[in-house]
Amino acid sequence: MRVRKLTRSRLFWVIGTAVAALLLYLAFAIFGVQTLLYDEEVNEEFAVGAPAEDQLPDADVGSATSEGAAEPASTPVRVSFGEFHAVAHPGTGDAYVYRLEDGSHALRLESLDIFNGPALYVYAVAADDANDSDTVLEAGFLDLGPLKGNQGNQTYELPADFDPAKYRAISVWCERFSVNFATAPLR
């Protein structure tokens, strides 16, 4: 009898509607659950061109001119690569680190297919692999910026303090919940 009377009360419905609106606001505006419902595909070209297949990471890069003198090649050299594996959520794809002609480095993510989520970022992690979230936080990382899309091909400029010998893994990290979604150990 009391329940029936309570559900007929206008105050019950006003408070219930306010609570439901607050929960919807938290779910969408704060936690970003809508990102779970769609994929964002990005297919950027690798602006400096793809490296030759036979180039080795430590090979002397050069090409002969008509006079026989060597001049620097205009293609990037692959320094390391790895495949993504799931950590907290499903994720596949490849990560490649390239040394560019000017000595800087770039990260190329190809065939990426990561579970979408709110506030996803790309981190270069100072560890051989990161099979959990604590490893990323304890080892240290470089924030490379927001993930451009959870599917496709994309390129990230690596900061000047990037050292390929130190940063041996790439992580797709959810900043909102401090969770490592997927990691690509580099070799």
C-alpha positions as CSV (number, residue, x, y, z in Angstrom):
1,M,0.0,0.0,0.0
2,R,2.8,2.4,0.9
3,V,4.7,1.6,-2.3
4,R,1.7,2.3,-4.4
5,K,1.1,5.6,-2.7
6,L,4.8,6.5,-3.1
7,T,4.8,5.8,-6.8
8,R,1.8,8.0,-7.3
9,S,3.5,10.9,-5.5
10,R,4.7,13.7,-7.7
11,L,7.8,14.2,-5.5
12,F,8.9,10.6,-6.2
13,W,8.8,11.2,-9.9
14,V,10.6,14.5,-9.7
15,I,13.4,13.1,-7.6
16,G,13.5,9.9,-9.8
17,T,13.8,12.0,-13.0
18,A,16.5,14.2,-11.5
19,V,18.5,11.1,-10.4
20,A,18.1,9.5,-13.9
21,A,19.3,12.7,-15.6
22,L,22.3,13.0,-13.2
23,L,23.2,9.3,-14.0
24,L,22.9,9.9,-17.7
25,Y,25.1,13.1,-17.5
26,L,27.7,11.2,-15.5
27,A,27.7,8.3,-18.0
28,F,28.0,10.4,-21.1
29,A,29.7,13.7,-20.2
30,I,32.0,12.5,-17.4
31,F,32.8,8.9,-18.2
32,G,32.3,9.0,-22.0
33,V,30.5,5.7,-22.4
34,Q,29.3,6.7,-25.8
35,T,32.8,6.0,-27.2
36,L,32.1,2.3,-26.5
37,L,29.3,2.3,-29.0
38,Y,31.3,3.4,-32.1
39,D,34.7,3.0,-33.8
40,E,36.7,5.9,-35.1
41,E,38.8,5.0,-38.1
42,V,41.8,7.1,-39.2
43,N,44.0,6.3,-42.2
44,E,46.9,8.8,-42.4
45,E,49.6,8.4,-45.0
46,F,53.1,8.1,-43.7
47,A,54.3,11.6,-44.9
48,V,57.9,10.7,-45.4
49,G,57.3,7.6,-47.4
50,A,57.7,3.9,-46.5
51,P,61.2,2.5,-45.9
52,A,62.7,-0.1,-48.1
53,E,62.1,-3.6,-47.0
54,D,65.8,-4.5,-46.9
55,Q,66.8,-1.6,-44.7
56,L,68.0,-2.8,-41.3
57,P,67.7,-0.7,-38.1
58,D,71.4,-0.2,-37.8
59,A,72.3,-0.1,-41.5
60,D,74.3,2.7,-42.9
61,V,71.7,4.6,-44.9
62,G,72.9,6.2,-48.1
63,S,72.5,6.1,-51.8
64,A,75.1,6.5,-54.6
65,T,74.9,9.5,-56.8
66,S,76.1,9.6,-60.4
67,E,79.5,10.7,-59.1
68,G,79.7,7.7,-56.8
69,A,79.5,9.8,-53.6
70,A,77.1,8.8,-50.9
71,E,74.2,11.1,-49.9
72,P,71.7,10.6,-47.1
73,A,68.6,8.6,-48.1
74,S,65.2,10.4,-47.9
75,T,63.4,7.4,-46.5
76,P,63.0,6.6,-42.8
77,V,64.9,3.7,-41.2
78,R,62.9,1.3,-39.1
79,V,64.5,1.2,-35.6
80,S,62.0,-1.2,-33.9
81,F,58.6,-2.8,-34.3
82,G,56.1,-4.8,-32.3
83,E,52.6,-6.2,-32.4
84,F,49.8,-5.1,-30.0
85,H,48.4,-7.6,-27.5
86,A,45.4,-7.2,-25.3
87,V,45.9,-6.0,-21.7
88,A,42.6,-4.7,-20.2
89,H,40.7,-4.7,-23.6
90,P,41.0,-6.4,-27.0
91,G,43.6,-4.8,-29.3
92,T,45.6,-5.7,-32.4
93,G,47.8,-4.0,-34.8
94,D,51.5,-3.1,-35.4
95,A,53.7,-0.3,-34.0
96,Y,56.8,0.8,-35.9
97,V,59.5,3.3,-34.7
98,Y,61.3,5.0,-37.5
99,R,64.4,7.3,-37.5
100,L,63.9,10.1,-39.9
101,E,66.5,11.8,-42.1
102,D,66.9,14.7,-39.7
103,G,67.6,12.3,-36.8
104,S,64.2,12.6,-35.1
105,H,61.9,9.6,-34.6
106,A,58.3,8.9,-35.6
107,L,55.9,6.2,-34.4
108,R,53.7,4.6,-37.0
109,L,50.6,2.5,-35.9
110,E,49.3,0.3,-38.7
111,S,46.2,-2.0,-39.0
112,L,45.3,-0.8,-35.5
113,D,42.1,-2.2,-34.1
114,I,41.7,-1.3,-30.4
115,F,38.6,-1.4,-28.2
116,N,37.4,2.2,-28.1
117,G,37.1,4.1,-24.9
118,P,37.1,7.6,-23.4
119,A,40.3,9.7,-23.3
120,L,42.6,7.2,-25.0
121,Y,46.3,8.2,-25.3
122,V,49.4,6.8,-26.8
123,Y,52.4,6.3,-24.5
124,A,55.9,5.2,-25.1
125,V,56.7,3.1,-22.0
126,A,60.2,2.6,-20.5
127,A,59.7,-1.2,-20.1
128,D,60.2,-4.2,-22.3
129,D,56.4,-4.9,-22.1
130,A,53.5,-3.8,-20.1
131,N,51.0,-6.5,-19.2
132,D,49.2,-4.4,-16.6
133,S,48.6,-0.8,-15.8
134,D,51.0,-0.6,-12.9
135,T,54.0,-1.4,-15.2
136,V,53.2,1.7,-17.3
137,L,53.0,3.9,-14.2
138,E,56.1,2.5,-12.4
139,A,58.4,2.3,-15.5
140,G,57.7,5.8,-16.7
141,F,56.4,6.9,-20.1
142,L,56.3,9.6,-22.7
143,D,52.8,10.9,-23.5
144,L,52.6,11.1,-27.3
145,G,49.1,12.6,-27.4
146,P,45.5,11.5,-27.9
147,L,44.9,8.4,-29.9
148,K,43.6,9.7,-33.3
149,G,41.3,6.7,-33.9
150,N,40.9,3.3,-32.5
151,Q,41.1,1.8,-36.0
152,G,43.4,2.3,-39.0
153,N,46.8,3.8,-39.6
154,Q,48.3,6.8,-37.9
155,T,51.6,8.6,-37.3
156,Y,52.9,10.3,-34.1
157,E,56.0,12.5,-33.9
158,L,58.2,11.4,-31.1
159,P,59.7,14.0,-28.7
160,A,63.4,14.9,-28.8
161,D,64.0,13.1,-25.5
162,F,62.7,9.8,-27.0
163,D,65.4,7.1,-26.7
164,P,64.6,3.8,-28.6
165,A,66.8,1.9,-26.2
166,K,64.9,3.1,-23.2
167,Y,61.3,3.2,-24.5
168,R,60.7,-0.4,-25.5
169,A,56.9,-0.6,-25.5
170,I,53.9,1.4,-26.9
171,S,50.7,1.5,-24.8
172,V,47.2,2.7,-25.6
173,W,46.2,4.2,-22.3
174,C,42.9,5.3,-21.0
175,E,43.6,8.5,-18.9
176,R,40.1,8.7,-17.6
177,F,40.3,5.4,-15.7
178,S,44.2,4.9,-15.6
179,V,44.0,1.6,-17.5
180,N,46.4,0.1,-20.1
181,F,44.1,-1.0,-22.9
182,A,46.8,-2.7,-25.1
183,T,50.6,-2.8,-25.5
184,A,53.0,-3.4,-28.3
185,P,56.4,-4.6,-27.0
186,L,59.1,-3.3,-29.4
187,R,62.1,-5.4,-30.7
